[in-house]
Amino acid sequence: MTHDATPAATPDWILRIMREIDTLEFGEGFARMTEDTEMFFGTAHIRGAEAIKAFFVKIDEPLNITHDVLECWKADGVVFLRGEATMAKKTEPDHMVRAPFMHIYYLDDGQPLRIREIRITAGPLETDTVM
């Protein structure tokens, strides 16, 4: 079976997730996750909406960060997202770095739409700058 990915407008719910990660104010975007949602971020494996939120708070709270979506592609039940994050430590706001990222969202078939799994890669990154 072949699945073709096609370029698509970025869904509003994904833009909300990006804003919620940047602000750490979780709402409608993260509401698409359940306690069964799994996230793979590099080598980290996190399960459940609350644990995923806690993960983002841990890594992003010390940062000023903005995620910009550059392109979005869709295929049967999967959304591919490519973007760039601009970030700086809150203690060194003038030293900004940019890192590419890729998110892959695996969706369920139900309504409302729910996220079954997220796979995220980010970097390369000047880790000494933001960690």
N, C-alpha and C positions, 0 to 999 in steps of 0.2 A: 504494500500500500504506500502510495506517495502522497505527501502533504506539501503543498506549495505555500510558502510564506509570501505575503504581499505587504507592501508599504501601507501604513494606515495612520490616521490621525491618532495622537496619543489619547487614550481614554481619560475622561475626567477623573475617574477613580484613581488612576495611576498618578496624575498630577497632584491629587490630594495626598496620596501616600508620600510623594516627594516633599511636599510642603510640611507634612506632619513629621517627617524625619528631620527636616531642617529646623523646625520650631520645637520639636519634642512635645507638641500639643496634639495628642492623638484623638481622632474622631472618625468621620465617615469613611476615610480611606482605609484605615486599619480595621474598620468594622467588617470589611470583606474577609478578614482572617478569622479562623476558628481555633479552638484548642487542639484541633488536629492538623492545622497548617504547619508545615515544616519549612524551615529556612536553612539553606546552606550558604554561608558567607565565608568564602575562602575555605579554610579547614574547619570552621565552626559549624556545628549542627544544632539548631535550636528548634524546639517544638512548642507550639501553642502561642496564641496571640499575645498573651501577657508576657511570656518569656521573650518573645521577639521585641516587644516594646522595651523591656528592660535592657536587652542587648543594645538597642540603638541609644538609649539614654547613657549607658556605660561608655560607648565609644564616641558619641557625638556631644555629650554635655560639656566637655572641656573646649569645644570648638565653635567657631563661627563657621557655618557651612551652608552652602547653597548647591542644590542638585539641579542641573539643567539637562533636560531631555533633548537629545539631538535627532534621534529618529526612533520610530516604532514600527515593528513588523508583526503581523498576525498570521497564525496558521491554526488549524482546527484545535481549539482549546488551549492554545499557547500564545503568549504575547512576549515578544523580544523587544527589549528596550536598551538603547545605547545612549550614553550621556557622559557628562563631565561634572565633577564636583569641584567647587572652589572652596578651599578651607584654610583656616588659620587658627592657631591657638588663641583663646580669648586673652591670654596673657601677652601675646605677641601679634596683635591684629594686623600689623603692617607687613608681616611675613606670610604671604599667601602662597599656596601651592594649588595646582590643578591636577586632578587624577581622573583618568577615564574609568567608566564603569559599564557593566553589562548586567542587566536583570533579565531573568527568564521567569515568567509567571505561568504556572500550570494551573488551569482553572477547572472547576467541576462543572457539571452540566445543569446544576440546579438554578433556581431563581429564588431570591436574588443571587447574583453571581458571587461565588466564594473562591478564595485562593486556596488551592490544595497544597502547592509547593512553590517556593521561590528559590532560585539559584542566583547568587550574586558574586561577581568578580569585580575587583577594584584594583587600580594601580597600573603601572608601577607608581610608586609614591615615595617621596622623600620622608620616610617614616620619622626620622629625627626631628623634622620640622613640626609635626603635629602630634607626636606621641610623647 
